[in-house]
Structure formats: C-alpha cells, structure tokens
Amino acid sequence: MPSTGLDPHLVRERFPALASGDVFFDGPGGSQMPAEVIDAMVAYMRGSNANLGGAFRTSEESDEVLERGRAAAADFTGSEPEEIAFGANMTTLNFQLAHAVARTLEPGDEIVVTDLDHDANVSPWLLVAADHDLVVREAPIRAEDGTLDAEALESLLGERTRVVAFTLASNALGSVTDAGRIAAAAARAGALAWADAVHLAPHRRLRRAELGIHVLLCSPYKFFGPHLGVAAIERSLAERLPADRVRPAAEWPPGHRFETGTQSHEAIAGATAAVDYLRSLGHGDLDAAFEGIRDHEESLSRRFLEGAAELPGLDLYGIADPARARERTPTFCFNLGDGDPRAVAAALGERGIYVWDGDYYALAPMRALGLSERGAVRAGFLHYTTEDEVDRLLVALGELAG
Ligand SMILES: Cc1ncc(COP(=O)(O)O)c(C=O)c1O
C-alpha cells in the first residue's frame, strides 16, 4: 500500500485544541479530537438524542448511530460488527470479560500475563485467579531494550494454559510485540489470545481476526475519539462465554451480550467520526492511512532518539537505537539526571510542553526497570506531532539538563 505522505501541518488544522500552540505529548494518556468528532457528538445530542428501539425518528436515528458505530469499530479492529461490545473504557470491559472467561475455567488452569502490560491487562487476571484458584504466570521483558521476551513467554505455555493476555504495545516504553507469534503460540497451546490494543491503536492498523486474536480491547480516546471502550470478541467465544445481562438481552448478537445498560450514544457517534477521520488520512483507506502515520512517526522517533543521545544525563528506557525506530511507537520514557520526574514534567509544562510522569499504571514494566519508586517522564508523539515540536522538547530538556 503506497504511503499517503502524511503532512502533520495539514491535519493539525482539523484539531481545534492544537491551535493553542501547546505541545501535546500526553497522547499515550489521551489524544486530542478533530472538529469532525466533536461536531458528530454535538449533532447527536442536539438532533437525535434518544434511547434505542422506539417507533419514532430520534430513536431510529439512535439505532443507526449504534449500527454505524459497530461497523466502524469492526473495521478499525479487524472484526465483524456482531463481535463488538462498547463499554465505559477498556479496563471495565476487561474486568467483565476476564470474569466471564474465568467462570468457564477449572482450578489449576493457567493464565499467562506479561511484564510489558498496563495493569488493566494484569489486575483483572490476578483477581479472577484468586477467585477461581487459577495460576498466573508472568512473561518477562528484556531490561536492556524494554521489549517482551517472546521466547520466555512461549516457554511458559503448557497444557493448562487457557489465556495468554498480552499488550500489542507498551504505553510506557513504546515497544511493539510480535502479536502474530504470540497468538500462534497461544493457539498451539489451545489457549485464548487476549490483546490490549489501547496503546497501539493510534499508531498501527489493528488486525484481530487475521492474527488469530480472540479478544482485542481498545479505547477511542487514545485514537482521536471520545472517552469510551471497545472490545472485539471472536464470535464463537462471545457466543459461549457466560455474560451478566438482563433477560431481554438474551437474544442479542454475540459481542453485544457484554454490553450492560444504555451506552454513551454520543461517544459512539464520536468514535465513528474518529474512524472516518483516520480513513480520510488514507483517502478512504485505513491501511493507507496507517502507512502514512507509521512513516511520519518513525521519522519523529528517529529525530528524537538522535537528539536524546546528545543530551548529557538523559537516561532513556526502551529501544534507544534510531535505526530501530520502526520497531517502536513514538512513546519515550526517560529520566533526567537524578531529577524528580514530576518536577521535570512540571518544568516542561511551564514551557507549554505536556508530558506525563509516574508509572502510567504500567506497574510491571516499571518494576522490571527498577523504576517502581521513582517513576519516569513520558513523552508520546502522535501523527499530528511536528518536527518543530520534537525540537522544542529536545531544547527544553537540554536547558533542564544544564
Ligand atoms: C496500554 C493501556 N492499556 C489499558 C489502558 C486502560 O484504558 P482505559 O482508560 O480505557 O480503561 C491504558 C490507559 O492508559 C493503556 O495505556
């Protein structure tokens, strides 16, 4: 698929928040929204606001909003509309789905989690393991470059493994996992492949079915939409998992069985517009859009890594070699000398550069890197980031290091 040659200056005009001149490097915590997403939400609330299934215009329009939302989420995740469940956020959906699958397991069955994951794909498994006498095994990361040790993960899989829960990319370190390899290993063991796509979603095309992933979770607020969660659940699994639901929902299509109560219709309208926005970057083609995004982000990563290597006292965790920029997302975790990450983030904030500090709920990666106590600064770029903004960060870090 030819790249679209994405020009961040053109896309920025579509994002009202970016006109402020502030530098939004808090993308891994949440992205900004283009005007068309905000407009879609407002239009729903102004003109179509109703509950579903009624015999009148606004209710029929609400039904259509849901239908379009499922189609968009299915296209975005590489799934079918019947396999989609919307929810409050990824964490809530994952607790609910982990609870459902645990009810089908036997004491002594095993779950594999990874040290690269955000806690939202670890704690649900620890809690259901305690409730159902399951065993949780943790796959390690390589401390030298913050990547998942896939061989070590494979060695943990055995005849009792029922779920392999892993992230597609680290929200702390930007490392991307080999999802096809992990899903294939899970399949060989007869286990479910359970992927957290939250961090990867704004950076790469998602391909749930093609990669053999059974459950894939993401959050539209990380990919230019509103606060909302999406689960894509492979049809036969969604059909057989027990779902906590009210009786009238018994006949719903498989994925929707995991939706409880009334959804945020306005957020679903916004998420649909976010997928449309992304498609527009590829002239109607999501594959092409993500080729353009990846190329642009790779060049930003290279620029940052080359500049960071010149900064005395900057300790970068994760892949630091500019030649490996394509293997990671443009999310960078670092400390400056013995500086307090919070103070560094605040000093950058005063310069209009918004970064995160702490552990970003990535408890296992921080523990593996010996950063549980101290934490680190995190700067995350998105496709609307410009080279000038990267340079602003490098200059500011240079000043703070000095
Ligand atoms: C990798 C990753 N997984 C899961 C989550 C949790 O997502 P949500 O806020 O939708 O529950 C986050 C949020 O930052 C994340 O970065």
The ligand as an SDF file (V2000), in Angstrom:
LIG
                    3D

 16 16  0  0  0  0  0  0  0  0999 V2000
   -1.8860    0.1900   27.2490 C   0  0  0  0  0  0  0  0  0  0  0  0
   -3.1050    0.5860   28.0080 C   0  0  0  0  0  0  0  0  0  0  0  0
   -3.9900   -0.3640   28.3440 N   0  0  0  0  0  0  0  0  0  0  0  0
   -5.1090   -0.0790   29.0230 C   0  0  0  0  0  0  0  0  0  0  0  0
   -5.3890    1.2190   29.4120 C   0  0  0  0  0  0  0  0  0  0  0  0
   -6.6680    1.4870   30.1510 C   0  0  0  0  0  0  0  0  0  0  0  0
   -7.5610    2.0590   29.2590 O   0  0  0  0  0  0  0  0  0  0  0  0
   -8.9390    2.7020   29.7750 P   0  0  0  0  0  0  0  0  0  0  0  0
   -8.5990    4.0410   30.3220 O   0  0  0  0  0  0  0  0  0  0  0  0
   -9.7830    2.7810   28.5280 O   0  0  0  0  0  0  0  0  0  0  0  0
   -9.5200    1.7990   30.7820 O   0  0  0  0  0  0  0  0  0  0  0  0
   -4.4980    2.2430   29.1010 C   0  0  0  0  0  0  0  0  0  0  0  0
   -4.7660    3.6290   29.5350 C   0  0  0  0  0  0  0  0  0  0  0  0
   -3.8800    4.4460   29.6210 O   0  0  0  0  0  0  0  0  0  0  0  0
   -3.3300    1.9140   28.3700 C   0  0  0  0  0  0  0  0  0  0  0  0
   -2.4400    2.8620   28.0310 O   0  0  0  0  0  0  0  0  0  0  0  0
  1  2  1  0
  2  3  1  0
  2 15  2  0
  3  4  2  0
  4  5  1  0
  5  6  1  0
  5 12  2  0
  6  7  1  0
  7  8  1  0
  8  9  2  0
  8 10  1  0
  8 11  1  0
 12 13  1  0
 12 15  1  0
 13 14  2  0
 15 16  1  0
M  END
$$$$
